[in-house]
Amino acid sequence: MKKVFINGCGVISAQKTFDNKEFLKEVITYNDRVMPVVNPVYKDFISGGAARRMALGVKMGVVASNLAMKDAQLESVDAIITGTGMGCLIDSEKFLSKLIDNNEEFLTPTSFIQSTHNTVGGQIALGIQCKGYNFTYVHSGVSFESALLDAQLQLSSGEEENILVGGVDENAPHTLEIHKLIKFIKEENTDTSSLLQSNTSGAIFGEGAGFFTLSTKEQESSYAEVVAVETLNTLSKENLEKKATSFLEENGSSIMDVDVIVLGNNGDVDFDGYYNVLSESIFADTQQVYYKHLSGEYNTASSFGFWLGAKILKTESIPEVVKLNQKQTSTLKTILLYNQYRGENHSFTLLKQC
Amino acid sequence: MSKGVAITGMGIISAIGNNVEENYNSLISGNKGISRISKIDTVHENAIMVGEIAFTNQELEEQAGIPPDNNYSRTALLGLVAAKEAIKDANILDMAAYKTGLISATSVGGMDMTEKYYYDYLESDAHRKYIEGHHAGDSTQKIAEELGIEESLVTTISTACSSAANAIMYGARLIKSGKLDRVVVGGADCLSKFTINGFKTLMILSDTYNTPFDDNRKGLNLGEAAAFLVLESDALVAKENKKVLAYVKGYGNANDAYHQTASSENGDGATLAMEKALKVANLNPENIDYINAHGTATGNNDLSEGRAIIRVFKDAVPDFSSTKPYTGHTLAAAGGIEAVFSILALQNNVIFPNLNFTTPMKEFAIRPQVKLKEKKLNTVLSNSLGFGGNCSTVIFSK
């Protein structure tokens, strides 16, 4: 079994994360129910005409993948694997509202074509002329981890050498509106700097793209080793501790080895209890880190957490803004990530310093 | 040489039947499932033909055994019916006994309900329960729950029309790598106004029966369907003394990297997918006995796929046919239902006819098999090609 390394990152989020030289130097706080992304200058990467035709998700995906490849000094990859929970919402809504408003008349194909879930993966392939394996996973909160697991399987078995893996989700007006109505989005504007103290239901929604080049070859730019990833469709709070422990053990680690745990808390009083199970028990003495006050919640927000873990290992530093507690960490070698969305689709990811 | 990954169960619901047996009977009798649309109120009703499943949602609920107060999309209902048949066929009684996963595929997801209640959601809370059912992973999550798959690997693939083929491929890899002992793989898609109008704007919907590989082909008929296979590890098959229907012998996915919707003129992606699948299967082109083609009957697909087949098989193209004239193009489910058809072909040593074919294409000399043909079959190759240049091939063997 070959080792799998993260050799390049490209992250577009509600923070200025697209510059790989920086690591959360300036942090933006929001007081809202939804957070937008800090956009790079897209036309530095994509021609003006093409950029105008692309919805935000496609643009973010194309540019984030471009950044990840540059970061790893790669011109091409063997495969592209994308995760997106909600897919291309902007074009889906555009096509559907026109369809309904005009009673199925006067429609043009552009937004239909671009509404397909694998548009981002297809556009990246088109841009870099990658004829290799191209998959898109669309399973809510484990969309990114599904892509990651697929890539890890192909790399560790030696089938491929370099794979581009990413998660991307975009917001669109109708979807936001109806998610406010069913209270998946918080009812009140909430200050992101005290997100976990909000004591209210729902999350602050966000959007973004996080792409990574994974490789079997360690190099100067390598961030960390991806040791393992596991996804679970269901998991009860009662079984959570046991599952976290067995995941570590199956992958040659233990609770004691974990220097940092990256948790997906989003300030939803109804579901953050899952994270508390771990933070108040087996990882009570471990340095805990969270990030959804920076990224917002979206189905592939855990790609931000993955980036955070990789960056902590590479820089051997933890920005104050992500710390959930204050523990002395003599070493930063092993990081466990745990995420779930509304009590379903749980994932564990284990990263190690390389 | 490895036999491949064992298939121990299958289930299907399509316009030509509500289970495997009904589908087989329609295939050998040449019964098409293509008709005018009856369950969706669309202005295009007289301009298109579809492969619609006869059951109403309520009848599907009863068939699947779920209470009326649910938030299932039609995609989820179809998926559940087919997945339950596959589990029963594989004689799985205790789901928790082995590490069992589910990989499903869909492109429409819960769009049927979203398009029905799009503005209604804003006005009243009567149908808001369907909002959570929109995303593509929802039907998979529901099927897993109903099958009793818990704390396991459950995910969804959406790569347009190659989705279910990719689900089979990924499932086979998960078994081979030892990540799972057992996995349910396939896909589901229902008809929706969204896809009808989308394909309509692309001007690739035929106003009559679809005619794959015919020079006068006018486009595709959309269909709805779901199909699932159960894959099991060799160790489990041996231990439980399982009957094996067939094997997933090879698979390959490649990207055309040519255009967001159209296939390249020379079928680069499809050629690569078939070549990869043959390599994984450790087979030569001459070992393939029958090709179940993607053959959607659009001008672009059949030309591109036909050229790719010629590139791979040269002057010895095996018997091939498209079964889309029976079922319509069932989008993300197509690779799943055609996997079931490929297995039925292997089990019964029969090649299903490419219905509606009359005029050979000008661009090449190959002709689809147009009559039911009995022939000893050892390997069947199935193609699924989709938007985003996504091309997939799965090879099944006895």
Interface residues (C-beta under 8 A of the other chain):
Chain A: I80 G85 M86 G87 S92 F95 L96 S97 L99 I100 N103 E104 E105 L107 T108 P109 F112 I113 Q114 S115 T116 H117 N118 T119 G121 G122 Q123 A125 L126 Q129 C130 K131 G132 Y133 N134 F135 T136 Y137 V138 H139 S140 V142 S143 S146 L149 D150 L153 Q154 S157 H174 E177 I178 H179 L181 I182 E230 T231 L232 N233 T234 L235 N239 K243 N299 E344 N345
Chain B: T42 V43 H44 L102 T106 S107 G109 M111 T114 E115 Y118 Y119 Y121 L122 D125 R128 I131 E132 H135 A136 G137 D138 T140 Q141 A144 E145 I149 E150 E151 S152 L153 V154 T155 T156 I157 S158 T159 A160 N166 Y170 R173 L174 S177 K179 K193 F194 N197 G198 K200 T201 L202 N253 A254 N255 D256 A257 Y258 H259 Q260 T261 D268 G269 L272 G386 F387 G388 G389 N390
